[in-house]
Amino acid sequence: MQKIELMAPAGNFESLQAALDNGADSIYFGVEQLNMRARASINFTLDDLPKIVERCEAKNVRSYLTLNTIIYDHDLSIVKTLIKKAKEANVTAVIAMDQAVIAVAREHKMEVHISTQINVTNIEAVKFYAMFADTMVLSRELSLRQVRHITEQIEKEQIKGPSGKLIEIEIFGHGALCMAVSGKCYMSLHAYNSSANRGACKQNCRKKYTVIDQETGIEMELDNEYIMSPKDLCTIDFLDQVADAGIKVLKIEGRGRAPEYVAKVIKCYREAIDSLGNNQYSKEQVISWMQELEKVYNRGFWSGYYLGQKLGEWSKGSGSHATQKKVYIGKGVHFYPKAQIGEFKIEAYDVSIGDTILVTGPTTGAQEFQLKEMLVNDNSLEKGTKGDSITIPLEFRIRPSDKLYKIVENKVEV
């Protein structure tokens, strides 16, 4: 069984650092507007590229630039600039679907990964794109049996990419799924003139709908009003089967989600992948990981099409089904390095000894811990309230840009 590369989403610096801190092997990110999360996340700029790569290289993590939207003629100059700057910054690879992007990346001798938007579903397609790319992200609608057939054929026929190495297969392992085939949806464009295939999805499918007979006006009664909103993909409970399918890269979806989501999901999958390598993967661990994954944003979980299902499983409500949520408390003020103490200003809700605390920031990432001791306005108290200054012993450095939250239970009807 080969070691699986764990690939994490990075929608901003907070999520990037959360991914790095929790064991990601690689990260993928978008710059400016030409990526599939142009609207959903605070995308990086060209000037951020050196800093992104510097952070990744410090932890021996690969960096992938997503340039996987539909490209028009007026986009080509931007594409050329982005890839040129990515090459100069030493970004590892470009994730692409448009032949123009692939061609420009190859001109700059950059590694190319074929996006799931291309819908690679068979070995002949793999052979074709092997002329340009070293890694293929397969269509999300394949079963693990189909995935295994492709990886076995790559090995049998020794299908190699431009680097001279065997083609590596990547699949999605966790996160949001779209009702459309591998995300190629036109609902948002039709309803709002806002193209999902240009990274500007309005998420029409996540809304509540009714069905009306146009001839009689009779409204159809539906068991589930959210008939176009799939549950989130989760593979951690059959990750052993995923590994047996011969994939090289497991991709976690979530560039539009919060840094604590990235931290929690990457931590769980890191532990799960490592447990496979140590022959310690077990049902008991799976139960524990599932409980952890349920704490952060999710629409409920299902196995996707990997285990042979022909139809999706649909969410029964809008928004997140997470069992926990974060509540804003205040912001960072100062860090005292010798004493390893962080000072925060409470601007909103109370905080007490015993609370689960979350600190997020562009350099801090997402740090979660239980509050065991603190000083409130220099006094040893059990509780701090709005307007108070609190100091907390910390194992990490904080900055004035950091935000302080507490984690509370979230009651969700599903």
Rosetta blueprint (number, residue, H / E / L):
1 M L
2 Q L
3 K L
4 I L
5 E E
6 L E
7 M E
8 A E
9 P E
10 A L
11 G L
12 N L
13 F H
14 E H
15 S H
16 L H
17 Q H
18 A H
19 A H
20 L H
21 D H
22 N L
23 G L
24 A L
25 D L
26 S E
27 I E
28 Y E
29 F E
30 G L
31 V E
32 E L
33 Q L
34 L L
35 N L
36 M L
37 R L
38 A L
39 R L
40 A L
41 S L
42 I L
43 N L
44 F E
45 T L
46 L H
47 D H
48 D H
49 L H
50 P H
51 K H
52 I H
53 V H
54 E H
55 R H
56 C H
57 E H
58 A H
59 K L
60 N L
61 V L
62 R E
63 S E
64 Y E
65 L E
66 T E
67 L E
68 N L
69 T L
70 I L
71 I L
72 Y L
73 D H
74 H H
75 D H
76 L H
77 S H
78 I H
79 V H
80 K H
81 T H
82 L H
83 I H
84 K H
85 K H
86 A H
87 K H
88 E H
89 A H
90 N L
91 V L
92 T L
93 A E
94 V E
95 I E
96 A E
97 M L
98 D L
99 Q H
100 A H
101 V H
102 I H
103 A H
104 V H
105 A H
106 R H
107 E H
108 H L
109 K L
110 M L
111 E E
112 V E
113 H E
114 I E
115 S L
116 T H
117 Q H
118 I H
119 N L
120 V E
121 T L
122 N L
123 I H
124 E H
125 A H
126 V H
127 K H
128 F H
129 Y H
130 A L
131 M L
132 F L
133 A L
134 D L
135 T E
136 M E
137 V E
138 L E
139 S L
140 R L
141 E L
142 L L
143 S L
144 L H
145 R H
146 Q H
147 V H
148 R H
149 H H
150 I H
151 T H
152 E H
153 Q H
154 I H
155 E H
156 K H
157 E H
158 Q L
159 I L
160 K E
161 G L
162 P L
163 S L
164 G L
165 K L
166 L E
167 I L
168 E E
169 I E
170 E E
171 I E
172 F E
173 G E
174 H E
175 G E
176 A L
177 L L
178 C L
179 M L
180 A L
181 V H
182 S H
183 G H
184 K L
185 C L
186 Y L
187 M H
188 S H
189 L H
190 H H
191 A H
192 Y H
193 N L
194 S L
195 S L
196 A H
197 N H
198 R H
199 G L
200 A L
201 C L
202 K L
203 Q L
204 N H
205 C H
206 R H
207 K L
208 K L
209 Y L
210 T L
211 V E
212 I E
213 D L
214 Q L
215 E L
216 T L
217 G L
218 I L
219 E E
220 M E
221 E L
222 L L
223 D L
224 N L
225 E L
226 Y L
227 I L
228 M L
229 S L
230 P E
231 K L
232 D E
233 L E
234 C E
235 T L
236 I H
237 D H
238 F H
239 L H
240 D H
241 Q H
242 V H
243 A H
244 D H
245 A L
246 G L
247 I L
248 K L
249 V E
250 L E
251 K E
252 I E
253 E L
254 G L
255 R L
256 G L
257 R L
258 A L
259 P H
260 E H
261 Y H
262 V H
263 A H
264 K H
265 V H
266 I H
267 K H
268 C H
269 Y H
270 R H
271 E H
272 A H
273 I H
274 D H
275 S H
276 L H
277 G H
278 N L
279 N L
280 Q L
281 Y L
282 S L
283 K H
284 E H
285 Q H
286 V H
287 I H
288 S H
289 W H
290 M H
291 Q H
292 E H
293 L H
294 E L
295 K L
296 V L
297 Y L
298 N L
299 R L
300 G L
301 F E
302 W E
303 S L
304 G L
305 Y L
306 Y L
307 L L
308 G L
309 Q L
310 K L
311 L L
312 G L
313 E L
314 W E
315 S L
316 K L
317 G L
318 S L
319 G L
320 S L
321 H L
322 A L
323 T L
324 Q E
325 K E
326 K E
327 V E
328 Y E
329 I E
330 G E
331 K E
332 G E
333 V E
334 H E
335 F E
336 Y E
337 P L
338 K L
339 A L
340 Q L
341 I E
342 G E
343 E E
344 F E
345 K E
346 I E
347 E L
348 A L
349 Y L
350 D L
351 V E
352 S E
353 I L
354 G L
355 D L
356 T E
357 I E
358 L E
359 V E
360 T E
361 G E
362 P L
363 T L
364 T L
365 G E
366 A E
367 Q E
368 E E
369 F E
370 Q E
371 L L
372 K L
373 E L
374 M L
375 L E
376 V E
377 N L
378 D L
379 N E
380 S E
381 L L
382 E L
383 K E
384 G E
385 T L
386 K L
387 G L
388 D L
389 S E
390 I E
391 T E
392 I E
393 P E
394 L L
395 E L
396 F L
397 R L
398 I L
399 R L
400 P L
401 S L
402 D L
403 K E
404 L E
405 Y E
406 K E
407 I E
408 V E
409 E E
410 N L
411 K L
412 V L
413 E L
414 V L
